[in-house]
Amino acid sequence: MKASTLLLPTLLSSTAAIGAPLDPAKHALENFLCYRVKRPSSFQGIESKPVTDAFEDRNYDLKKLESLCNPVEVDGSVIRNPDAHLVCF
């Protein structure tokens, strides 16, 4: 299986450019390596989940499963929670 995306924690600022990934020793966020997946036939989707972030508040219908992300070591970082995974829609 081939990885499709690498997710790295970074800073968010409305006034500055996005910087380099955060120093792993200074935060508790994981790095994730993501793989494309096919939706199981038993998955019927999730309707109208409210999501709020720094840019918007809106509801999402989570219908198409895109990827599964596993915690990964990057540049000597330590996986703090090997049971933490992300699912992307």
ZILIN-V395396 format. One record per helix or strand of 2 or more residues. SS is the DSSP state (@ for helix, = for strand). FROM is the first residue (numbers start at 1). TO is the last residue. If there is no record, write none. Layout:
BEGIN
SS/FROM/TO
SS/FROM/TO
END
This chain:
BEGIN
=/3/7
@/24/26
=/31/36
=/46/52
=/57/62
=/67/72
=/85/88
END
